[in-house]
């Protein structure tokens, strides 16, 4: 018996991939926040903070593509 009987295989896969992309985006945001928290508020953030935020944005954009495709 299939775990997702009411959905087509393509939609199940797209939903799973979208969920994973959003999970990864949350992790990137958490990494950015953790790194930003180590720096005093008046100091510039390390470039890695911007990198994590950019990665999160790209992951969310790709997740939105999966939403539009399903």
N, CA, C and O atoms as a DFTB+ gen file, in Angstrom:
280 C
 N C O
     1  1       0.836      -1.173       0.000
     2  2       0.000       0.000       0.000
     3  2       0.885       1.242       0.000
     4  3       1.787       1.369       0.827
     5  1       0.625       2.147      -0.921
     6  2       1.434       3.355      -1.062
     7  2       1.143       4.320       0.081
     8  3       0.029       4.390       0.599
     9  1       2.172       5.055       0.453
    10  2       2.033       6.012       1.540
    11  2       1.160       7.202       1.138
    12  3       0.453       7.765       1.974
    13  1       1.207       7.583      -0.130
    14  2       0.474       8.747      -0.623
    15  2      -0.482       8.307      -1.721
    16  3      -0.245       8.585      -2.897
    17  1      -1.533       7.642      -1.361
    18  2      -2.438       7.070      -2.346
    19  2      -3.229       8.115      -3.126
    20  3      -3.569       7.872      -4.284
    21  1      -3.528       9.246      -2.547
    22  2      -4.420      10.205      -3.184
    23  2      -3.710      11.162      -4.137
    24  3      -4.361      11.991      -4.773
    25  1      -2.409      11.061      -4.244
    26  2      -1.655      12.013      -5.046
    27  2      -0.893      11.259      -6.133
    28  3      -0.523      10.099      -5.952
    29  1      -0.663      11.926      -7.256
    30  2       0.130      11.285      -8.297
    31  2       1.596      11.270      -7.878
    32  3       2.017      12.071      -7.043
    33  1       2.351      10.377      -8.446
    34  2       3.758      10.234      -8.094
    35  2       4.531      11.521      -8.332
    36  3       5.365      11.899      -7.509
    37  1       4.271      12.193      -9.434
    38  2       4.970      13.445      -9.736
    39  2       4.721      14.514      -8.699
    40  3       5.641      15.234      -8.312
    41  1       3.480      14.627      -8.243
    42  2       3.162      15.626      -7.221
    43  2       3.787      15.277      -5.890
    44  3       4.222      16.165      -5.156
    45  1       3.840      13.998      -5.566
    46  2       4.461      13.571      -4.312
    47  2       5.941      13.924      -4.323
    48  3       6.473      14.424      -3.332
    49  1       6.589      13.668      -5.422
    50  2       8.019      13.969      -5.539
    51  2       8.241      15.480      -5.483
    52  3       9.124      15.950      -4.766
    53  1       7.458      16.230      -6.224
    54  2       7.601      17.688      -6.224
    55  2       7.373      18.256      -4.825
    56  3       8.091      19.162      -4.400
    57  1       6.389      17.736      -4.115
    58  2       6.110      18.193      -2.755
    59  2       7.270      17.865      -1.828
    60  3       7.663      18.689      -1.002
    61  1       7.817      16.667      -1.964
    62  2       8.942      16.266      -1.115
    63  2      10.176      17.119      -1.403
    64  3      10.876      17.532      -0.479
    65  1      10.441      17.380      -2.674
    66  2      11.598      18.207      -3.034
    67  2      11.396      19.630      -2.519
    68  3      12.327      20.236      -1.989
    69  1      10.200      20.157      -2.672
    70  2       9.912      21.516      -2.178
    71  2      10.103      21.590      -0.666
    72  3      10.700      22.538      -0.155
    73  1       9.602      20.601       0.036
    74  2       9.745      20.565       1.495
    75  2      11.223      20.551       1.893
    76  3      11.626      21.237       2.831
    77  1      12.018      19.768       1.176
    78  2      13.445      19.696       1.483
    79  2      14.149      21.019       1.174
    80  3      15.008      21.452       1.943
    81  1      13.804      21.652       0.081
    82  2      14.392      22.953      -0.258
    83  2      14.064      23.990       0.818
    84  3      14.923      24.789       1.193
    85  1      12.841      23.980       1.309
    86  2      12.456      24.924       2.360
    87  2      13.169      24.610       3.674
    88  3      13.524      25.525       4.417
    89  1      13.381      23.336       3.967
    90  2      14.125      22.953       5.168
    91  2      15.562      23.460       5.077
    92  3      16.102      23.997       6.044
    93  1      16.172      23.286       3.913
    94  2      17.542      23.759       3.715
    95  2      17.619      25.282       3.804
    96  3      18.589      25.825       4.334
    97  1      16.604      25.968       3.289
    98  2      16.567      27.433       3.384
    99  2      16.506      27.872       4.846
   100  3      17.186      28.820       5.238
   101  1      15.691      27.185       5.654
   102  2      15.629      27.508       7.079
   103  2      16.983      27.304       7.753
   104  3      17.396      28.112       8.585
   105  1      17.665      26.231       7.394
   106  2      18.992      25.983       7.963
   107  2      19.971      27.093       7.596
   108  3      20.763      27.524       8.434
   109  1      19.921      27.550       6.365
   110  2      20.801      28.641       5.935
   111  2      20.490      29.913       6.715
   112  3      21.406      30.620       7.135
   113  1      19.213      30.210       6.912
   114  2      18.832      31.393       7.700
   115  2      19.312      31.264       9.141
   116  3      19.779      32.236       9.735
   117  1      19.196      30.058       9.703
   118  2      19.671      29.841      11.071
   119  2      21.182      30.035      11.161
   120  3      21.674      30.625      12.123
   121  1      21.914      29.548      10.176
   122  2      23.370      29.737      10.162
   123  2      23.717      31.216      10.063
   124  3      24.629      31.695      10.738
   125  1      22.986      31.932       9.221
   126  2      23.230      33.371       9.092
   127  2      22.978      34.072      10.418
   128  3      23.770      34.916      10.838
   129  1      21.888      33.730      11.071
   130  2      21.553      34.370      12.342
   131  2      22.582      34.038      13.421
   132  3      22.961      34.901      14.212
   133  1      23.027      32.794      13.446
   134  2      24.022      32.389      14.441
   135  2      25.329      33.138      14.240
   136  3      25.930      33.624      15.198
   137  1      25.764      33.229      12.992
   138  2      27.011      33.948      12.712
   139  2      26.864      35.438      12.975
   140  3      27.787      36.067      13.493
   141  1      25.721      36.010      12.627
   142  2      25.496      37.441      12.851
   143  2      25.461      37.759      14.341
   144  3      25.869      38.843      14.757
   145  1      24.975      36.818      15.140
   146  2      24.863      37.045      16.579
   147  2      26.220      37.107      17.274
   148  3      26.317      37.604      18.396
   149  1      27.260      36.612      16.626
   150  2      28.584      36.627      17.252
   151  2      29.296      37.969      17.074
   152  3      30.368      38.186      17.640
   153  1      28.706      38.858      16.296
   154  2      29.334      40.144      15.978
   155  2      28.558      41.255      16.683
   156  3      27.327      41.229      16.686
   157  1      29.240      42.222      17.275
   158  2      28.518      43.349      17.883
   159  2      27.630      44.048      16.843
   160  3      27.948      44.071      15.654
   161  1      26.533      44.607      17.303
   162  2      25.558      45.184      16.367
   163  2      26.127      46.312      15.517
   164  3      25.619      46.562      14.424
   165  1      27.155      46.994      15.980
   166  2      27.725      48.108      15.211
   167  2      28.771      47.639      14.194
   168  3      29.174      48.406      13.319
   169  1      29.197      46.414      14.305
   170  2      30.227      45.893      13.385
   171  2      29.565      45.263      12.164
   172  3      28.458      44.731      12.250
   173  1      30.251      45.328      11.034
   174  2      29.682      44.670       9.849
   175  2      29.681      43.156      10.017
   176  3      30.565      42.580      10.651
   177  1      28.681      42.537       9.441
   178  2      28.596      41.082       9.486
   179  2      29.645      40.472       8.561
   180  3      30.033      41.092       7.571
   181  1      30.102      39.273       8.872
   182  2      31.010      38.584       7.960
   183  2      30.301      38.323       6.628
   184  3      29.076      38.206       6.583
   185  1      31.050      38.235       5.582
   186  2      30.444      37.992       4.260
   187  2      29.714      36.659       4.212
   188  3      28.821      36.477       3.384
   189  1      30.071      35.733       5.077
   190  2      29.384      34.440       5.085
   191  2      27.918      34.585       5.490
   192  3      27.081      33.782       5.079
   193  1      27.602      35.606       6.295
   194  2      26.204      35.845       6.679
   195  2      25.401      36.171       5.423
   196  3      24.327      35.610       5.205
   197  1      25.915      37.065       4.610
   198  2      25.243      37.392       3.353
   199  2      25.165      36.177       2.440
   200  3      24.168      35.985       1.744
   201  1      26.194      35.367       2.440
   202  2      26.193      34.146       1.630
   203  2      25.106      33.184       2.057
   204  3      24.414      32.619       1.210
   205  1      24.943      32.985       3.362
   206  2      23.884      32.099       3.856
   207  2      22.505      32.653       3.514
   208  3      21.602      31.906       3.137
   209  1      22.349      33.966       3.648
   210  2      21.052      34.573       3.315
   211  2      20.754      34.467       1.819
   212  3      19.612      34.235       1.423
   213  1      21.781      34.637       0.999
   214  2      21.593      34.497      -0.448
   215  2      21.231      33.057      -0.806
   216  3      20.369      32.819      -1.651
   217  1      21.893      32.105      -0.161
   218  2      21.582      30.703      -0.412
   219  2      20.136      30.396      -0.027
   220  3      19.438      29.680      -0.746
   221  1      19.688      30.936       1.104
   222  2      18.305      30.722       1.539
   223  2      17.319      31.294       0.528
   224  3      16.293      30.680       0.235
   225  1      17.628      32.452       0.006
   226  2      16.756      33.076      -0.994
   227  2      16.653      32.213      -2.251
   228  3      15.560      32.014      -2.782
   229  1      17.775      31.707      -2.720
   230  2      17.779      30.858      -3.917
   231  2      17.003      29.568      -3.657
   232  3      16.235      29.121      -4.509
   233  1      17.202      28.976      -2.491
   234  2      16.478      27.743      -2.162
   235  2      14.970      27.978      -2.114
   236  3      14.198      27.147      -2.594
   237  1      14.546      29.104      -1.538
   238  2      13.113      29.413      -1.508
   239  2      12.561      29.665      -2.906
   240  3      11.442      29.260      -3.220
   241  1      13.342      30.329      -3.738
   242  2      12.910      30.584      -5.113
   243  2      12.713      29.273      -5.858
   244  3      11.724      29.097      -6.571
   245  1      13.653      28.357      -5.692
   246  2      13.520      27.043      -6.336
   247  2      12.324      26.287      -5.776
   248  3      11.628      25.598      -6.523
   249  1      12.071      26.401      -4.479
   250  2      10.906      25.750      -3.874
   251  2       9.624      26.304      -4.473
   252  3       8.676      25.554      -4.704
   253  1       9.583      27.602      -4.726
   254  2       8.412      28.215      -5.347
   255  2       8.184      27.687      -6.757
   256  3       7.039      27.564      -7.191
   257  1       9.252      27.373      -7.472
   258  2       9.126      26.805      -8.814
   259  2       8.442      25.440      -8.741
   260  3       7.619      25.113      -9.596
   261  1       8.778      24.647      -7.727
   262  2       8.132      23.357      -7.565
   263  2       6.658      23.520      -7.216
   264  3       5.829      22.719      -7.647
   265  1       6.325      24.545      -6.445
   266  2       4.945      24.813      -6.102
   267  2       4.144      25.190      -7.355
   268  3       3.019      24.727      -7.543
   269  1       4.730      26.027      -8.200
   270  2       4.052      26.456      -9.421
   271  2       3.892      25.309     -10.409
   272  3       2.922      25.270     -11.166
   273  1       4.834      24.379     -10.405
   274  2       4.798      23.264     -11.348
   275  2       3.775      22.198     -10.964
   276  3       3.323      21.432     -11.815
   277  1       3.412      22.149      -9.685
   278  2       2.493      21.066      -9.264
   279  2       1.046      21.454      -9.396
   280  3       0.162      20.656      -9.083
